[in-house]
Amino acid sequence: MYRKKLSYLLLTLFALLQTVSFAQTAVSHNIRLNQVGFYPNGPKLAIVTGADSLKTTKFFLLKENTTDTVFRGTLDGGGFWKYSEENTKKADFSSYLTPGSYVLFVPGFGTSYPFDIKAHALLAPAKASVKGFYYQRVSTELKAEHAGIYARKAGHPDTEVKIHPSAATATRPETKTISSSRGWYDAGDYNKYIVNSGITTFTLLSLYEDFPAFIDTFNLNIPESGNKIPDLLDESLWNLRWMLTMQDEDGGVYHKLTNANFDDFVMPEKAKSYRYVIMKTTAASLDFAAVTAQANRVFSKFKKELPGLADSCLKASVKAYEWAKKNPKVIYDQNEMNSKFSPHVVTGAYDDKNVTDEFQWAALELFATTGKQNYWDDANVAATTSFEVPNWQKVNTLGLYSVEHYKKNLEKVKGVAIVTDDILKLAKPLEAYSETSPYYTPMGTDSGDFTWGSNAVCSNEGVALIQAYLITKDKKYLDAAIAAADYLLGRNATDFSFLTGFGEHPVMNIHHRPSDADGIKEPVPGLLSGGPNPGQQDKGNSCHKPYPSKLPAKSFLDHKCSYASNEIAINWNAPFAYLTLAIEAIKAQEK
């Protein structure tokens, strides 16, 4: 009997060793993890789907391209994730601290994609996500010395932009043109939108406000690199200077600068359609007021390098805010506008019909900048029962972040302490779900997380968690924020890393005109795909095959025509940049 048991054990060990020896060649799509890397002193998790059907409960950490086992553990936890209808188990190797390149091996499955354990694990994708804005620049050539193989000619000078009939006034009639150059292409198309620029530019500027010393340290290799202004601010200025051109003389701000129709999939210099500034709106004016108030705070530190800019921003902010108060219900309705004016416009609407949160955001930013009681009174934070994870349509939470950051300067105003409670009230459920989710991520805390631009939802959840960490210094919030980054870089139900150019299985066919038209196989790097979207608004598009699944967490298609799941957008890149660079900054402080 003992011989039989010994023989069985030896055979089992031999089979396991054979499996391990072939582990390097069998990549399993059922092992989901951050395909870029982990911090030595941070959480390290992988999710194994379908593991409940296996007899084995073990996993092994191997050095890449070897059969050397450096760590072994037991699959546990997990559960059934309703968003993907998967049973999961967790492989936790957080206690392994040694830097190097590795794969995870699960008997019966194979190995994971390779990944690193190292300091500055997220620095490369973080910097790339900021450099992604450089590739979106309008009105300028991208030279090879900065853009490499993605160099391109200048497109859309926007020096003679027409006044659309919807925007015409006595002083700026339809026959007039204005210069409104620079800015970033908003997404996969070639237009520029104030509403979306609002949350985007704010997020980048607040990254500098929260971590100035760290942001000062890195070089993006953009044309302005080497001047006395941090590269992240130089890049933000490219869009801010465009935003300033979008304010009319009366203080109102044009909703967007756009063609009447979307351009074809051509390079920017080949897109020659007429460009228009479209009607002034309350939402655009308030988003503009919020960002320019913040810009005053940020660029007041650079008065020598940028004389007059900070003061000009504050004046523009106040003027836009006052215009919005006088015109509180000028809502952008593209269909209604097209019924009155031509040419008809069919580009992105960004048609927010509830501007209560925009009023609150603008008031809070002006309060954080000036400390004036009237702006705090206008914001009336105490009357808001709950705040949401921000998106372009829901922006008032951004104002909480600003007031919290400058709270010590504002404490003389009664009631300001409430912003701390509101931020923590938002972050606590995100952290709690991250601990119990079958994917151990905040993504999916609410069923509405899976929507158009769901990866921006995940990124902004991470930003909220970072804000909670800055308040409490409680490591659980930082770990949950890292889990959000892990989701975006591979620990998700699609098995994709959603940032172009990063991971062993990255998105390749983004809805992005330059990436399609430039003749280069790899897409422009550092751009975040929109992510799973069960709305599938493009499903009738004959350009692409059907979606692989209708399940919320799997409703994704890596195809250039899948604009509902695989487009890129500046307001998705910005929170990813904030999330990953904030994590890097905090980890650097731990040393």
BATIPA-793676 format. One record per residue (C-alpha): x, y, z negated; residue in three letters. Coordinates in Angstrom, 2 decimals, decimal comma. Example, Ala and Ser with C-alpha at 12.3 -4.5 7.8 and 13.67 -1.06 7.14 Angstrom:
% BATIPA-793676
12,30|-4,50|-7,80|Ala $
13,67|-1,06|-7,14|Ser $
***
This chain:
% BATIPA-793676
0,00|0,00|0,00|Met $
2,78|2,43|-0,95|Tyr $
4,58|1,64|2,32|Arg $
1,40|2,41|4,25|Lys $
0,98|5,74|2,41|Lys $
4,64|6,62|2,98|Leu $
4,37|5,69|6,66|Ser $
1,24|7,84|7,01|Tyr $
2,94|10,81|5,35|Leu $
6,00|10,49|7,57|Leu $
3,87|10,29|10,71|Leu $
1,89|13,33|9,60|Thr $
5,09|15,27|8,92|Leu $
6,53|14,21|12,29|Phe $
3,36|15,35|14,08|Ala $
3,44|18,66|12,25|Leu $
7,10|19,22|13,11|Leu $
6,35|18,42|16,75|Gln $
3,49|20,89|16,70|Thr $
5,74|23,54|15,20|Val $
8,42|22,88|17,80|Ser $
5,95|23,70|20,56|Phe $
4,38|26,56|18,65|Ala $
6,26|29,25|20,51|Gln $
4,66|28,34|23,85|Thr $
1,00|28,09|22,82|Ala $
-0,48|31,51|22,12|Val $
-3,91|31,26|20,54|Ser $
-6,53|33,92|21,19|His $
-8,22|32,80|17,98|Asn $
-5,47|34,33|15,87|Ile $
-6,18|38,06|15,67|Arg $
-3,68|40,46|14,17|Leu $
-1,97|43,79|14,62|Asn $
0,16|43,06|17,69|Gln $
2,60|45,88|16,94|Val $
3,73|45,39|13,38|Gly $
3,49|45,59|9,61|Phe $
5,31|47,46|6,86|Tyr $
7,55|45,34|4,58|Pro $
5,76|46,69|1,51|Asn $
2,29|46,84|3,05|Gly $
-0,66|44,51|3,63|Pro $
-0,16|41,83|6,30|Lys $
-3,27|39,98|7,38|Leu $
-4,36|37,89|10,33|Ala $
-7,83|36,59|11,07|Ile $
-8,33|33,07|12,42|Val $
-11,68|32,48|14,10|Thr $
-13,23|29,04|14,22|Gly $
-10,93|27,88|11,42|Ala $
-13,84|26,38|9,49|Asp $
-13,94|23,51|12,00|Ser $
-10,31|22,53|11,37|Leu $
-9,15|19,99|8,83|Lys $
-5,97|21,97|8,21|Thr $
-6,02|24,97|5,90|Thr $
-2,36|25,95|6,31|Lys $
-0,57|28,64|8,27|Phe $
3,13|29,22|8,84|Phe $
5,18|32,34|9,53|Leu $
7,95|31,64|12,03|Leu $
10,79|33,72|13,34|Lys $
10,05|34,65|16,93|Glu $
11,50|32,25|19,52|Asn $
12,57|29,76|16,84|Thr $
10,96|26,98|14,83|Thr $
12,24|28,41|11,55|Asp $
9,46|28,60|8,98|Thr $
10,06|31,54|6,64|Val $
6,71|31,58|4,85|Phe $
3,71|29,31|4,52|Arg $
0,29|29,96|3,09|Gly $
-3,30|28,81|2,84|Thr $
-6,17|30,06|4,98|Leu $
-8,91|31,40|2,73|Asp $
-11,64|34,01|2,44|Gly $
-13,28|35,19|5,60|Gly $
-16,89|34,41|6,40|Gly $
-19,43|34,88|9,15|Phe $
-19,17|38,24|10,96|Trp $
-22,58|39,08|12,34|Lys $
-21,18|41,54|14,87|Tyr $
-19,23|38,83|16,70|Ser $
-21,04|35,71|15,40|Glu $
-17,70|34,21|14,40|Glu $
-16,63|32,26|11,36|Asn $
-13,31|33,54|10,10|Thr $
-10,52|32,69|7,70|Lys $
-7,81|35,01|6,45|Lys $
-4,06|34,41|6,66|Ala $
-2,48|36,71|4,09|Asp $
1,31|37,00|4,17|Phe $
1,57|40,35|2,42|Ser $
4,06|38,99|-0,09|Ser $
6,63|38,30|2,64|Tyr $
8,86|41,38|2,80|Leu $
11,79|40,59|5,10|Thr $
12,02|42,72|8,27|Pro $
12,23|40,90|11,58|Gly $
10,24|39,64|14,58|Ser $
7,76|36,85|13,93|Tyr $
4,79|34,80|15,05|Val $
2,07|33,19|12,97|Leu $
1,47|29,49|13,58|Phe $
-1,76|27,68|12,69|Val $
-1,77|23,90|13,30|Pro $
-4,43|22,94|15,77|Gly $
-4,47|26,43|17,30|Phe $
-0,97|27,53|18,20|Gly $
0,79|30,81|17,58|Thr $
-0,19|34,44|17,42|Ser $
1,23|37,16|19,60|Tyr $
4,66|38,23|18,35|Pro $
4,90|41,18|15,97|Phe $
7,45|42,99|13,82|Asp $
7,79|43,56|10,13|Ile $
9,73|46,78|9,77|Lys $
9,87|50,26|8,34|Ala $
8,08|52,80|10,53|His $
5,91|49,98|11,89|Ala $
3,37|52,38|13,42|Leu $
5,65|55,23|14,43|Leu $
6,02|54,25|18,09|Ala $
2,28|53,95|18,84|Pro $
1,59|57,02|16,71|Ala $
4,01|59,20|18,65|Lys $
2,77|57,76|21,93|Ala $
-0,81|58,69|21,05|Ser $
0,25|62,32|20,63|Val $
2,34|62,20|23,80|Lys $
-0,86|60,97|25,47|Gly $
-2,16|64,53|25,27|Phe $
0,81|65,73|27,31|Tyr $
-0,22|63,35|30,10|Tyr $
-3,70|64,95|29,98|Gln $
-2,41|68,50|30,53|Arg $
-4,22|70,61|33,08|Val $
-2,69|73,28|35,35|Ser $
0,89|72,06|35,17|Thr $
3,31|69,66|36,82|Glu $
4,47|66,71|34,74|Leu $
8,16|66,38|35,46|Lys $
10,04|63,09|35,42|Ala $
12,32|64,29|32,64|Glu $
9,27|64,35|30,35|His $
6,79|61,97|32,00|Ala $
9,11|59,33|33,48|Gly $
7,36|57,20|36,09|Ile $
4,09|59,00|35,29|Tyr $
5,36|62,31|36,67|Ala $
2,77|64,05|38,84|Arg $
2,08|67,31|40,61|Lys $
0,07|70,09|38,99|Ala $
-3,68|69,98|39,37|Gly $
-6,49|72,39|38,68|His $
-4,73|75,74|38,19|Pro $
-8,08|77,17|37,03|Asp $
-6,93|80,72|37,69|Thr $
-10,07|81,59|39,67|Glu $
-12,96|79,88|37,94|Val $
-16,45|80,85|39,04|Lys $
-19,18|82,06|36,72|Ile $
-22,03|79,57|37,00|His $
-25,46|81,26|37,29|Pro $
-26,32|79,86|33,85|Ser $
-23,45|81,89|32,39|Ala $
-23,87|85,09|34,38|Ala $
-24,21|88,43|32,57|Thr $
-24,23|92,04|33,67|Ala $
-20,51|92,34|33,00|Thr $
-19,67|88,89|34,33|Arg $
-21,98|88,22|37,28|Pro $
-21,89|85,14|39,54|Glu $
-19,59|86,96|41,94|Thr $
-16,90|87,30|39,30|Lys $
-14,13|84,79|38,57|Thr $
-12,04|84,36|35,43|Ile $
-8,70|82,73|34,69|Ser $
-9,08|79,78|32,32|Ser $
-6,02|77,62|32,85|Ser $
-4,30|75,03|30,63|Arg $
-6,21|72,71|28,33|Gly $
-6,46|68,92|28,44|Trp $
-8,48|66,77|30,78|Tyr $
-11,21|65,59|28,47|Asp $
-11,29|61,90|29,28|Ala $
-11,09|59,79|32,41|Gly $
-12,43|62,74|34,40|Asp $
-10,88|66,12|35,23|Tyr $
-13,16|68,49|33,32|Asn $
-12,71|70,48|30,11|Lys $
-15,32|70,70|27,35|Tyr $
-15,27|73,05|24,35|Ile $
-17,43|70,86|22,11|Val $
-15,12|67,87|22,44|Asn $
-12,03|70,04|22,24|Ser $
-13,29|71,26|18,88|Gly $
-13,01|68,05|16,87|Ile $
-9,93|67,01|18,85|Thr $
-7,85|70,13|18,27|Thr $
-8,98|70,34|14,66|Phe $
-7,83|66,79|13,97|Thr $
-4,35|67,43|15,35|Leu $
-3,97|70,74|13,53|Leu $
-5,14|69,19|10,26|Ser $
-2,52|66,48|10,67|Leu $
0,03|69,28|10,52|Tyr $
-1,74|70,94|7,58|Glu $
-1,70|67,69|5,58|Asp $
1,80|66,47|6,47|Phe $
3,88|69,44|7,69|Pro $
7,28|68,19|6,56|Ala $
6,84|64,86|8,31|Phe $
5,42|66,37|11,51|Ile $
8,44|68,66|11,68|Asp $
10,74|65,65|12,05|Thr $
9,83|64,04|15,36|Phe $
10,44|64,90|18,99|Asn $
7,88|64,10|21,69|Leu $
10,05|65,01|24,68|Asn $
7,66|67,60|26,04|Ile $
8,75|70,79|27,84|Pro $
8,62|72,80|24,61|Glu $
10,72|70,35|22,58|Ser $
13,63|72,11|20,92|Gly $
11,89|75,40|20,25|Asn $
11,16|76,46|16,67|Lys $
7,61|75,12|16,69|Ile $
6,80|71,45|15,90|Pro $
6,03|69,46|19,04|Asp $
2,58|68,48|17,77|Leu $
1,70|72,17|17,44|Leu $
3,18|72,97|20,84|Asp $
0,95|70,33|22,36|Glu $
-2,08|71,60|20,45|Ser $
-1,35|75,11|21,70|Leu $
-1,74|73,95|25,28|Trp $
-5,40|73,33|24,56|Asn $
-5,95|76,15|22,06|Leu $
-4,80|78,77|24,55|Arg $
-7,33|77,43|27,04|Trp $
-10,09|77,52|24,42|Met $
-9,38|81,21|23,79|Leu $
-10,05|81,96|27,48|Thr $
-13,53|80,45|27,17|Met $
-14,89|83,21|24,95|Gln $
-17,01|85,85|26,69|Asp $
-16,68|89,51|25,80|Glu $
-19,72|89,37|23,50|Asp $
-18,24|86,56|21,39|Gly $
-20,22|83,67|22,85|Gly $
-18,27|80,69|24,16|Val $
-18,86|78,79|27,40|Tyr $
-19,91|75,19|26,91|His $
-17,53|73,73|29,49|Lys $
-15,33|74,30|32,53|Leu $
-16,17|71,77|35,17|Thr $
-16,88|70,82|38,75|Asn $
-20,51|70,43|39,67|Ala $
-19,83|66,69|40,18|Asn $
-17,21|64,25|38,97|Phe $
-14,08|63,97|41,11|Asp $
-13,23|60,80|42,96|Asp $
-10,49|58,51|41,65|Phe $
-7,66|60,64|43,02|Val $
-4,65|62,35|41,50|Met $
-5,31|65,81|39,99|Pro $
-3,65|67,77|42,79|Glu $
-6,00|66,15|45,32|Lys $
-9,15|67,20|43,47|Ala $
-10,14|70,49|45,12|Lys $
-13,77|71,08|44,10|Ser $
-14,92|74,49|42,93|Tyr $
-14,73|74,95|39,17|Arg $
-17,27|76,79|37,01|Tyr $
-17,67|77,97|33,44|Val $
-21,12|76,84|32,33|Ile $
-23,54|78,63|29,99|Met $
-22,65|79,89|26,54|Lys $
-24,09|77,74|23,75|Thr $
-24,43|77,81|19,99|Thr $
-22,61|74,50|19,55|Ala $
-19,62|75,55|21,65|Ala $
-19,38|78,90|19,87|Ser $
-19,44|77,28|16,42|Leu $
-16,91|74,57|17,30|Asp $
-14,70|77,32|18,70|Phe $
-15,16|79,41|15,54|Ala $
-14,16|76,48|13,33|Ala $
-11,00|75,64|15,26|Val $
-9,82|79,22|15,67|Thr $
-10,32|79,85|11,94|Ala $
-8,12|76,82|11,25|Gln $
-5,62|77,95|13,87|Ala $
-5,19|81,20|11,96|Asn $
-4,07|79,22|8,90|Arg $
-1,68|77,03|10,85|Val $
-0,06|79,63|13,09|Phe $
0,27|82,27|10,36|Ser $
3,43|80,32|9,52|Lys $
4,82|81,11|12,98|Phe $
4,20|84,83|13,31|Lys $
7,73|85,47|14,52|Lys $
7,59|82,77|17,20|Glu $
3,97|83,51|18,18|Leu $
3,37|87,19|17,44|Pro $
-0,27|88,15|17,22|Gly $
-1,68|84,67|17,81|Leu $
-2,91|83,94|14,29|Ala $
-4,63|87,33|13,99|Asp $
-6,21|86,94|17,42|Ser $
-7,55|83,53|16,45|Cys $
-9,26|84,83|13,32|Leu $
-10,82|87,75|15,18|Lys $
-12,08|85,38|17,86|Ala $
-13,46|83,06|15,18|Ser $
-15,44|85,74|13,41|Val $
-16,77|87,06|16,72|Lys $
-17,93|83,59|17,84|Ala $
-19,52|82,89|14,44|Tyr $
-21,44|86,16|14,52|Glu $
-22,63|85,45|18,07|Trp $
-23,90|82,04|16,96|Ala $
-25,78|83,58|14,02|Lys $
-27,49|85,95|16,46|Lys $
-28,12|83,11|18,94|Asn $
-28,78|80,08|16,69|Pro $
-30,79|77,96|19,13|Lys $
-29,01|78,17|22,46|Val $
-28,87|74,41|23,05|Ile $
-27,26|72,83|26,09|Tyr $
-29,84|70,90|28,07|Asp $
-28,34|69,97|31,43|Gln $
-31,59|68,84|33,03|Asn $
-33,38|72,02|32,03|Glu $
-30,46|74,12|33,25|Met $
-30,44|72,32|36,58|Asn $
-34,14|73,03|37,01|Ser $
-33,34|76,75|36,91|Lys $
-29,91|77,14|38,44|Phe $
-27,72|75,76|41,19|Ser $
-25,35|74,26|41,92|Pro $
-26,66|71,42|39,81|His $
-24,13|70,10|37,30|Val $
-23,90|66,37|36,50|Val $
-20,66|66,15|34,52|Thr $
-20,47|65,35|30,79|Gly $
-23,18|67,18|28,85|Ala $
-22,02|67,04|25,21|Tyr $
-25,59|68,12|24,53|Asp $
-25,84|68,31|20,76|Asp $
-29,39|69,36|19,92|Lys $
-28,87|69,76|16,16|Asn $
-26,31|72,43|15,29|Val $
-26,90|72,55|11,53|Thr $
-23,63|70,69|10,95|Asp $
-21,76|72,97|13,37|Glu $
-22,90|76,01|11,40|Phe $
-21,73|74,35|8,20|Gln $
-18,36|73,38|9,67|Trp $
-17,64|76,85|11,03|Ala $
-18,63|78,45|7,71|Ala $
-16,39|76,07|5,75|Leu $
-13,41|76,71|8,00|Glu $
-13,85|80,47|7,71|Leu $
-14,19|80,03|3,94|Phe $
-11,01|77,94|3,75|Ala $
-9,19|80,62|5,77|Thr $
-10,53|83,80|4,14|Thr $
-11,81|82,69|0,74|Gly $
-14,86|84,92|1,22|Lys $
-17,93|84,03|-0,81|Gln $
-20,39|84,71|2,01|Asn $
-19,01|81,86|4,11|Tyr $
-19,29|79,42|1,18|Trp $
-22,85|80,57|0,62|Asp $
-23,62|80,10|4,32|Asp $
-22,27|76,53|4,19|Ala $
-24,57|75,58|1,27|Asn $
-22,75|72,29|0,69|Val $
-24,82|71,43|-2,38|Ala $
-27,93|71,15|-0,21|Ala $
-26,39|68,42|1,97|Thr $
-27,29|65,05|0,48|Thr $
-24,70|63,02|2,37|Ser $
-21,83|63,47|4,80|Phe $
-21,01|61,10|7,66|Glu $
-17,87|59,84|9,36|Val $
-17,19|62,65|11,85|Pro $
-17,78|62,54|15,59|Asn $
-18,25|65,27|18,16|Trp $
-21,95|65,53|17,30|Gln $
-21,48|65,44|13,53|Lys $
-18,67|67,70|12,39|Val $
-19,49|69,17|8,98|Asn $
-17,38|66,58|7,12|Thr $
-14,32|68,13|8,77|Leu $
-14,99|71,29|6,79|Gly $
-14,88|69,30|3,55|Leu $
-11,38|68,12|4,42|Tyr $
-10,22|71,72|4,91|Ser $
-11,75|73,06|1,71|Val $
-10,34|70,12|-0,25|Glu $
-6,88|70,83|1,15|His $
-7,01|74,50|0,08|Tyr $
-9,12|73,97|-3,03|Lys $
-6,55|75,41|-5,43|Lys $
-6,77|78,72|-3,58|Asn $
-10,57|78,63|-3,65|Leu $
-11,40|77,43|-7,16|Glu $
-12,55|80,89|-8,26|Lys $
-15,66|80,28|-6,14|Val $
-18,27|78,41|-8,14|Lys $
-19,17|74,92|-6,95|Gly $
-16,16|74,21|-4,73|Val $
-15,30|71,05|-6,69|Ala $
-18,29|69,33|-5,08|Ile $
-16,31|68,71|-1,87|Val $
-14,09|66,17|-3,66|Thr $
-17,09|64,12|-4,74|Asp $
-18,57|64,25|-1,24|Asp $
-15,37|62,96|0,38|Ile $
-15,04|60,10|-2,11|Leu $
-18,72|59,25|-1,72|Lys $
-18,06|58,80|2,00|Leu $
-14,83|56,81|1,59|Ala $
-15,83|54,38|-1,16|Lys $
-18,20|52,22|0,93|Pro $
-15,60|52,08|3,71|Leu $
-12,98|50,77|1,31|Glu $
-15,40|48,32|-0,33|Ala $
-16,44|46,84|3,02|Tyr $
-12,82|46,55|4,08|Ser $
-12,21|44,25|1,10|Glu $
-15,16|41,97|1,85|Thr $
-15,64|42,06|5,64|Ser $
-14,88|38,81|7,46|Pro $
-12,36|40,85|9,46|Tyr $
-11,16|42,79|6,39|Tyr $
-11,59|46,14|8,09|Thr $
-13,81|49,17|7,48|Pro $
-15,11|48,81|11,03|Met $
-18,68|47,57|10,79|Gly $
-19,54|49,19|7,46|Thr $
-22,57|50,48|9,33|Asp $
-24,19|48,79|12,34|Ser $
-23,93|52,11|14,15|Gly $
-20,14|51,79|14,16|Asp $
-20,38|49,87|17,43|Phe $
-21,35|52,59|19,86|Thr $
-19,89|54,53|22,78|Trp $
-16,35|55,32|21,61|Gly $
-16,47|52,82|18,75|Ser $
-12,69|52,92|18,42|Asn $
-12,99|56,61|17,51|Ala $
-15,45|55,58|14,79|Val $
-12,85|53,18|13,40|Cys $
-10,12|55,82|13,65|Ser $
-12,23|58,45|11,90|Asn $
-13,10|55,95|9,18|Glu $
-9,36|55,60|8,70|Gly $
-8,99|59,38|8,49|Val $
-11,68|59,52|5,78|Ala $
-9,83|56,84|3,85|Leu $
-6,58|58,81|4,14|Ile $
-8,39|61,85|2,74|Gln $
-9,57|59,75|-0,21|Ala $
-6,03|58,51|-0,76|Tyr $
-4,67|62,07|-0,77|Leu $
-7,22|62,93|-3,48|Ile $
-6,81|59,85|-5,68|Thr $
-3,42|58,36|-4,75|Lys $
-5,22|55,02|-5,10|Asp $
-3,44|52,46|-2,91|Lys $
-6,68|50,66|-2,06|Lys $
-7,68|53,57|0,19|Tyr $
-4,34|53,50|1,99|Leu $
-4,57|49,73|2,52|Asp $
-8,07|50,13|3,96|Ala $
-6,78|52,83|6,32|Ala $
-4,02|50,47|7,44|Ile $
-6,72|47,85|8,07|Ala $
-8,42|50,30|10,42|Ala $
-5,16|50,65|12,37|Ala $
-4,79|46,85|12,39|Asp $
-8,23|46,57|13,99|Tyr $
-7,34|49,00|16,75|Leu $
-4,06|47,25|17,52|Leu $
-5,42|43,71|17,77|Gly $
-7,25|42,43|14,68|Arg $
-10,63|42,59|16,34|Asn $
-13,10|40,29|18,04|Ala $
-11,92|41,11|21,59|Thr $
-8,26|40,14|20,98|Asp $
-7,11|43,37|22,71|Phe $
-4,77|46,02|21,46|Ser $
-6,76|49,10|22,42|Phe $
-3,82|51,51|22,81|Leu $
-2,30|51,42|26,30|Thr $
1,31|50,26|26,36|Gly $
1,30|48,59|22,93|Phe $
0,92|44,97|21,90|Gly $
1,25|41,75|23,83|Glu $
-2,37|41,92|25,01|His $
-3,13|45,61|25,60|Pro $
-5,93|47,10|27,66|Val $
-4,67|47,54|31,22|Met $
-7,54|48,84|33,34|Asn $
-8,80|51,94|31,58|Ile $
-11,37|54,27|33,12|His $
-8,85|57,05|33,80|His $
-8,36|58,64|37,18|Arg $
-4,57|59,17|37,04|Pro $
-3,96|55,61|35,83|Ser $
-5,99|54,26|38,74|Asp $
-4,69|56,60|41,45|Ala $
-0,96|56,76|40,66|Asp $
-0,09|53,35|42,16|Gly $
1,58|52,16|38,94|Ile $
0,41|48,84|37,51|Lys $
0,64|49,88|33,86|Glu $
-1,76|52,61|32,77|Pro $
-0,55|55,90|31,33|Val $
0,74|54,95|27,85|Pro $
-0,56|56,08|24,49|Gly $
-4,26|56,35|25,42|Leu $
-6,95|54,77|23,23|Leu $
-9,70|52,83|24,97|Ser $
-13,27|53,49|23,87|Gly $
-13,85|49,97|22,57|Gly $
-16,82|47,62|22,16|Pro $
-20,14|49,21|23,04|Asn $
-23,31|47,09|23,03|Pro $
-25,15|49,93|24,80|Gly $
-23,40|48,85|28,02|Gln $
-24,60|52,02|29,78|Gln $
-22,57|51,06|32,85|Asp $
-23,83|47,45|33,11|Lys $
-25,69|48,15|36,35|Gly $
-22,47|49,30|37,98|Asn $
-21,76|47,03|40,95|Ser $
-18,08|48,00|40,66|Cys $
-17,44|45,52|37,84|His $
-18,47|42,07|36,71|Lys $
-20,91|41,55|33,81|Pro $
-19,79|42,10|30,23|Tyr $
-18,49|38,91|28,58|Pro $
-20,87|39,32|25,64|Ser $
-23,78|41,36|24,32|Lys $
-22,58|41,00|20,73|Leu $
-21,63|44,41|19,28|Pro $
-18,00|43,57|18,45|Ala $
-17,39|41,71|21,73|Lys $
-19,23|43,98|24,16|Ser $
-16,09|45,16|25,91|Phe $
-14,76|44,96|29,46|Leu $
-11,19|45,81|30,47|Asp $
-12,15|47,25|33,85|His $
-11,69|50,73|35,32|Lys $
-15,39|51,04|36,10|Cys $
-16,49|50,24|32,55|Ser $
-16,70|53,83|31,44|Tyr $
-19,01|52,84|28,57|Ala $
-16,38|50,63|26,92|Ser $
-13,00|51,31|28,53|Asn $
-12,76|55,04|29,20|Glu $
-10,29|57,13|27,25|Ile $
-11,03|60,50|25,64|Ala $
-9,12|63,15|23,73|Ile $
-11,47|62,95|20,74|Asn $
-10,64|59,26|20,43|Trp $
-6,88|59,73|20,68|Asn $
-6,77|62,47|18,04|Ala $
-8,05|60,47|15,04|Pro $
-5,86|57,52|16,06|Phe $
-2,88|59,89|16,04|Ala $
-3,91|61,30|12,67|Tyr $
-4,48|57,85|11,16|Leu $
-1,20|56,30|12,26|Thr $
0,99|59,35|11,63|Leu $
-0,59|59,89|8,21|Ala $
0,18|56,28|7,31|Ile $
3,76|56,79|8,52|Glu $
4,11|59,99|6,49|Ala $
2,78|58,36|3,33|Ile $
4,96|55,27|3,77|Lys $
8,01|57,49|4,27|Ala $
7,26|59,15|0,92|Gln $
7,22|55,74|-0,84|Glu $
10,96|55,29|-0,38|Lys $
***
